[in-house]
Amino acid sequence: MTSKHYASNNAIIVPKLKAGFIITGMTLDEKYGLMVHLTKYLHPERERIAINRIGESR
């Protein structure tokens, strides 16, 4: 599952991070500004691989 939000939208981003989403990217959109991309992996092995690629360990 993925979602994209304004980087300043802590009311949405923080609960999603607590629910297991991870930050997988950021973009600068000419219309909306800085956006944060969140992903929740439904398969534990894929999540482990993604976190490894980010450089974080869980």
MODELLER restraints for C-alpha pairs under 7 A, 6 or more apart:
rsr = mdl.restraints
at = mdl.atoms
rsr.add(forms.Gaussian(group=physical.xy_distance, feature=features.Distance(at['CA:1:A'], at['CA:39:A']), mean=5.63, stdev=0.5))
rsr.add(forms.Gaussian(group=physical.xy_distance, feature=features.Distance(at['CA:1:A'], at['CA:40:A']), mean=5.18, stdev=0.5))
rsr.add(forms.Gaussian(group=physical.xy_distance, feature=features.Distance(at['CA:1:A'], at['CA:41:A']), mean=6.58, stdev=0.5))
rsr.add(forms.Gaussian(group=physical.xy_distance, feature=features.Distance(at['CA:2:A'], at['CA:38:A']), mean=5.55, stdev=0.5))
rsr.add(forms.Gaussian(group=physical.xy_distance, feature=features.Distance(at['CA:2:A'], at['CA:39:A']), mean=4.42, stdev=0.5))
rsr.add(forms.Gaussian(group=physical.xy_distance, feature=features.Distance(at['CA:2:A'], at['CA:40:A']), mean=6.41, stdev=0.5))
rsr.add(forms.Gaussian(group=physical.xy_distance, feature=features.Distance(at['CA:3:A'], at['CA:37:A']), mean=5.87, stdev=0.5))
rsr.add(forms.Gaussian(group=physical.xy_distance, feature=features.Distance(at['CA:3:A'], at['CA:38:A']), mean=5.27, stdev=0.5))
rsr.add(forms.Gaussian(group=physical.xy_distance, feature=features.Distance(at['CA:3:A'], at['CA:39:A']), mean=6.60, stdev=0.5))
rsr.add(forms.Gaussian(group=physical.xy_distance, feature=features.Distance(at['CA:4:A'], at['CA:35:A']), mean=6.37, stdev=0.5))
rsr.add(forms.Gaussian(group=physical.xy_distance, feature=features.Distance(at['CA:4:A'], at['CA:36:A']), mean=5.56, stdev=0.5))
rsr.add(forms.Gaussian(group=physical.xy_distance, feature=features.Distance(at['CA:4:A'], at['CA:37:A']), mean=4.57, stdev=0.5))
rsr.add(forms.Gaussian(group=physical.xy_distance, feature=features.Distance(at['CA:4:A'], at['CA:38:A']), mean=6.26, stdev=0.5))
rsr.add(forms.Gaussian(group=physical.xy_distance, feature=features.Distance(at['CA:5:A'], at['CA:35:A']), mean=5.37, stdev=0.5))
rsr.add(forms.Gaussian(group=physical.xy_distance, feature=features.Distance(at['CA:5:A'], at['CA:36:A']), mean=5.37, stdev=0.5))
rsr.add(forms.Gaussian(group=physical.xy_distance, feature=features.Distance(at['CA:5:A'], at['CA:37:A']), mean=6.75, stdev=0.5))
rsr.add(forms.Gaussian(group=physical.xy_distance, feature=features.Distance(at['CA:6:A'], at['CA:34:A']), mean=6.12, stdev=0.5))
rsr.add(forms.Gaussian(group=physical.xy_distance, feature=features.Distance(at['CA:6:A'], at['CA:35:A']), mean=4.62, stdev=0.5))
rsr.add(forms.Gaussian(group=physical.xy_distance, feature=features.Distance(at['CA:6:A'], at['CA:36:A']), mean=6.23, stdev=0.5))
rsr.add(forms.Gaussian(group=physical.xy_distance, feature=features.Distance(at['CA:7:A'], at['CA:34:A']), mean=5.69, stdev=0.5))
rsr.add(forms.Gaussian(group=physical.xy_distance, feature=features.Distance(at['CA:7:A'], at['CA:35:A']), mean=5.08, stdev=0.5))
rsr.add(forms.Gaussian(group=physical.xy_distance, feature=features.Distance(at['CA:7:A'], at['CA:36:A']), mean=5.32, stdev=0.5))
rsr.add(forms.Gaussian(group=physical.xy_distance, feature=features.Distance(at['CA:20:A'], at['CA:40:A']), mean=6.20, stdev=0.5))
rsr.add(forms.Gaussian(group=physical.xy_distance, feature=features.Distance(at['CA:21:A'], at['CA:38:A']), mean=5.89, stdev=0.5))
rsr.add(forms.Gaussian(group=physical.xy_distance, feature=features.Distance(at['CA:21:A'], at['CA:39:A']), mean=5.17, stdev=0.5))
rsr.add(forms.Gaussian(group=physical.xy_distance, feature=features.Distance(at['CA:21:A'], at['CA:40:A']), mean=4.30, stdev=0.5))
rsr.add(forms.Gaussian(group=physical.xy_distance, feature=features.Distance(at['CA:22:A'], at['CA:38:A']), mean=5.43, stdev=0.5))
rsr.add(forms.Gaussian(group=physical.xy_distance, feature=features.Distance(at['CA:22:A'], at['CA:39:A']), mean=5.42, stdev=0.5))
rsr.add(forms.Gaussian(group=physical.xy_distance, feature=features.Distance(at['CA:22:A'], at['CA:40:A']), mean=6.36, stdev=0.5))
rsr.add(forms.Gaussian(group=physical.xy_distance, feature=features.Distance(at['CA:23:A'], at['CA:37:A']), mean=5.89, stdev=0.5))
rsr.add(forms.Gaussian(group=physical.xy_distance, feature=features.Distance(at['CA:23:A'], at['CA:38:A']), mean=4.58, stdev=0.5))
rsr.add(forms.Gaussian(group=physical.xy_distance, feature=features.Distance(at['CA:23:A'], at['CA:39:A']), mean=6.47, stdev=0.5))
rsr.add(forms.Gaussian(group=physical.xy_distance, feature=features.Distance(at['CA:24:A'], at['CA:37:A']), mean=5.64, stdev=0.5))
rsr.add(forms.Gaussian(group=physical.xy_distance, feature=features.Distance(at['CA:24:A'], at['CA:38:A']), mean=5.58, stdev=0.5))
rsr.add(forms.Gaussian(group=physical.xy_distance, feature=features.Distance(at['CA:24:A'], at['CA:39:A']), mean=6.28, stdev=0.5))
rsr.add(forms.Gaussian(group=physical.xy_distance, feature=features.Distance(at['CA:25:A'], at['CA:36:A']), mean=6.07, stdev=0.5))
rsr.add(forms.Gaussian(group=physical.xy_distance, feature=features.Distance(at['CA:25:A'], at['CA:37:A']), mean=4.94, stdev=0.5))
rsr.add(forms.Gaussian(group=physical.xy_distance, feature=features.Distance(at['CA:26:A'], at['CA:35:A']), mean=5.55, stdev=0.5))
rsr.add(forms.Gaussian(group=physical.xy_distance, feature=features.Distance(at['CA:26:A'], at['CA:36:A']), mean=4.56, stdev=0.5))
rsr.add(forms.Gaussian(group=physical.xy_distance, feature=features.Distance(at['CA:26:A'], at['CA:37:A']), mean=5.73, stdev=0.5))
rsr.add(forms.Gaussian(group=physical.xy_distance, feature=features.Distance(at['CA:27:A'], at['CA:34:A']), mean=5.79, stdev=0.5))
rsr.add(forms.Gaussian(group=physical.xy_distance, feature=features.Distance(at['CA:27:A'], at['CA:35:A']), mean=5.25, stdev=0.5))
rsr.add(forms.Gaussian(group=physical.xy_distance, feature=features.Distance(at['CA:27:A'], at['CA:36:A']), mean=6.68, stdev=0.5))
rsr.add(forms.Gaussian(group=physical.xy_distance, feature=features.Distance(at['CA:28:A'], at['CA:34:A']), mean=4.47, stdev=0.5))
rsr.add(forms.Gaussian(group=physical.xy_distance, feature=features.Distance(at['CA:28:A'], at['CA:35:A']), mean=6.18, stdev=0.5))
rsr.add(forms.Gaussian(group=physical.xy_distance, feature=features.Distance(at['CA:29:A'], at['CA:35:A']), mean=6.99, stdev=0.5))
rsr.add(forms.Gaussian(group=physical.xy_distance, feature=features.Distance(at['CA:41:A'], at['CA:47:A']), mean=5.24, stdev=0.5))
rsr.add(forms.Gaussian(group=physical.xy_distance, feature=features.Distance(at['CA:51:A'], at['CA:57:A']), mean=6.48, stdev=0.5))
